[in-house]
Amino acid sequence: MEPNKRALLDTICYAEGTWKGGCSYNTYYGGGDFDNTKPHPGIVNYGSSAGGAYQFMPSTWEGINQGENLPMTPETQDDAATKLIKNRGVNPDTELTPETFLRTIDKLAPEWASLPTLRTGRSYYRQPSKSGSDLQDFYYQRLAALKEQNKEQEIKFTTPGINPDWKDSFGLAMQYQLNKEKQPIDIRKLPTIGDVLFESYLGRIIPTLVP
């Protein structure tokens, strides 16, 4: 997921009280865990049945999923939250600036009670909410961290001497040659897939990536 979208989703988790070093996808309102490989549990706690990283009400969860009570996996929750964001006229892929951050949060405040409105600085539903400055600080910290992680992953994949997960030694060998020589690979000179797999097995490809 792109850093801009991930940072916004994480900020909503933070506001909703489900941030635990990462979005907690199996938390229901007021604390307690549920099995998020299953559909929305509808557990009522402290007068609310909200659940998941973004504290979906059962009706909201089913409504955004075309009437289905889907399993609340991280993927389905992220997807549902993204749809809700877009329904409020916000593009989650756009990086928020200091000038647009609070206006964006204001647009999302009717969807998430923990977000403050621009006019009052308090929840749209008069519930406890995070301050705009607190959310803004969190958003930019997360955005910077996510961008740095992306940069590190890019370096890890393309730099000789860095040993990533060897899931595709053939692809990594091609990437290394492209980076090293800065010229296209002549596909006519490439070995067959069988040759490549055999050479990989013998350890003749992987060592070329680690001088």
C-alpha positions in Angstrom: 0.0 0.0 0.0 1.2 3.5 -0.9 2.5 5.5 2.1 -0.2 8.3 1.7 -3.1 5.9 2.0 -1.5 3.8 4.7 -0.7 6.9 6.8 -4.3 8.1 6.6 -5.7 4.7 7.5 -3.2 4.5 10.4 -4.3 7.9 11.6 -7.9 6.8 11.7 -6.9 3.8 13.7 -5.0 6.1 16.1 -8.0 8.3 16.5 -10.3 5.3 17.1 -8.0 3.9 19.8 -7.0 0.8 17.9 -3.4 1.7 17.2 -1.0 -0.6 19.0 2.1 0.0 17.1 0.0 -0.9 14.0 -3.8 -1.1 13.4 -5.4 -3.7 15.6 -7.9 -5.4 13.4 -9.5 -7.7 16.0 -10.5 -5.1 18.7 -14.1 -4.3 19.5 -15.3 -1.1 21.2 -14.0 -0.6 24.8 -11.4 -3.3 24.5 -11.4 -7.0 24.0 -10.5 -9.1 21.0 -12.5 -11.1 18.5 -11.6 -13.6 15.7 -11.2 -11.3 12.7 -11.0 -14.3 10.3 -14.8 -14.4 10.8 -17.6 -11.9 10.0 -18.4 -8.9 12.2 -19.2 -10.3 15.7 -21.7 -7.6 16.6 -20.5 -7.7 20.2 -22.1 -5.0 22.3 -19.7 -3.4 24.8 -20.3 -0.2 26.7 -23.4 0.4 24.6 -21.7 0.1 21.2 -21.2 -2.8 18.8 -18.3 -1.2 16.8 -15.5 -3.5 16.0 -12.2 -3.7 14.0 -9.4 -1.4 13.3 -11.7 1.3 12.1 -14.5 0.5 14.6 -17.1 -0.4 12.0 -20.7 -0.7 13.2 -22.4 -3.9 11.9 -24.7 -1.9 9.7 -21.8 0.1 8.2 -19.8 -3.0 7.7 -22.5 -4.8 5.8 -23.6 -1.7 4.0 -20.2 -1.0 2.5 -19.9 -4.7 1.5 -23.1 -4.8 -0.5 -25.1 -6.3 2.3 -22.7 -9.1 3.2 -21.2 -9.7 6.6 -17.7 -10.5 5.3 -14.8 -11.9 7.4 -13.1 -8.9 9.0 -9.6 -9.6 7.7 -7.0 -6.8 7.6 -7.5 -6.7 3.8 -11.3 -6.4 3.9 -11.2 -3.8 6.6 -8.6 -1.7 4.8 -10.7 -2.0 1.6 -13.9 -1.0 3.5 -12.3 2.0 5.2 -10.9 3.1 1.8 -14.4 3.0 0.3 -15.8 5.0 3.2 -13.0 7.6 2.8 -13.8 7.9 -0.9 -17.5 8.2 -0.2 -16.8 11.3 1.8 -15.1 12.9 -1.2 -11.5 12.3 -0.1 -8.8 10.8 -2.3 -6.8 8.5 0.1 -3.9 8.3 -2.3 -3.2 12.1 -2.1 -0.5 13.3 0.4 -2.1 15.7 2.9 -0.4 19.0 3.4 -0.6 21.2 6.5 -3.1 23.3 4.6 -5.3 20.4 3.6 -5.0 18.0 6.6 -7.7 19.5 8.9 -10.1 20.1 6.0 -9.7 16.4 5.1 -10.3 15.3 8.6 -13.4 17.5 8.8 -14.8 15.7 5.7 -14.2 12.3 7.5 -15.6 13.4 10.9 -19.2 12.4 10.1 -17.9 8.9 9.3 -15.6 8.5 12.4 -16.8 10.0 15.7 -13.2 10.2 17.0 -12.2 12.8 14.3 -12.7 16.5 15.1 -14.6 18.9 12.9 -13.0 22.0 11.6 -15.7 24.3 13.0 -15.7 23.1 16.6 -12.5 21.1 17.0 -14.6 18.4 18.6 -16.4 15.3 17.4 -19.2 15.6 14.9 -21.3 13.4 17.3 -20.1 15.2 20.5 -18.1 12.2 21.6 -14.5 12.2 22.8 -12.1 12.9 20.0 -8.5 13.5 19.3 -7.3 17.0 18.7 -6.5 18.1 15.1 -2.9 18.9 16.1 -2.4 15.5 17.7 -3.7 13.7 14.6 -1.6 15.9 12.3 1.6 15.1 14.3 0.8 11.4 14.1 0.0 11.5 10.4 3.3 13.1 9.5 5.3 10.8 11.7 3.7 7.8 10.1 4.1 9.2 6.6 7.8 9.8 7.2 8.3 6.3 8.6 6.4 4.6 5.8 8.4 6.5 3.1 11.6 5.5 4.8 10.5 1.9 4.9 9.7 2.0 1.2 13.1 3.5 0.5 14.8 0.8 2.5 12.9 -1.9 0.7 13.8 -0.5 -2.7 17.5 -0.4 -1.7 17.3 -3.9 -0.4 15.9 -5.2 -3.7 18.2 -3.4 -6.0 21.6 -3.1 -4.2 24.2 -5.9 -4.6 25.3 -7.4 -1.3 21.8 -7.1 0.2 20.3 -10.5 0.7 16.5 -10.2 0.3 14.1 -13.2 0.5 15.2 -15.4 -2.3 11.8 -16.0 -3.8 12.8 -15.3 -7.4 16.6 -15.7 -7.9 16.2 -15.4 -11.7 14.3 -12.1 -11.5 16.8 -10.8 -9.0 19.7 -11.8 -11.2 18.2 -9.9 -14.1 17.5 -6.9 -11.9 21.1 -6.9 -10.7 22.5 -7.0 -14.2 20.3 -4.1 -15.2 21.4 -2.0 -12.3 25.0 -2.9 -12.7 25.4 -2.5 -16.4 22.6 0.1 -17.0 21.8 -1.6 -20.3 19.0 -3.9 -21.5 19.5 -7.6 -21.3 19.6 -9.4 -24.6 16.7 -11.9 -24.2 18.2 -14.1 -27.0 21.2 -14.7 -24.7 19.3 -15.7 -21.7 19.4 -19.3 -20.6 16.3 -21.4 -20.6 14.1 -21.6 -17.4 15.3 -25.1 -16.9 18.9 -24.0 -17.0 18.2 -21.1 -14.6 16.5 -23.3 -12.1 19.3 -25.8 -12.2 21.9 -23.2 -11.8 20.0 -21.6 -9.0 19.8 -24.9 -7.2 23.6 -25.3 -7.5 24.1 -21.9 -6.1 25.6 -20.3 -9.2 23.1 -17.4 -9.5 22.6 -16.3 -5.9 26.4 -15.8 -5.3 26.5 -13.4 -8.2 24.3 -11.0 -6.3 26.5 -11.0 -3.2 30.1 -10.1 -4.3 
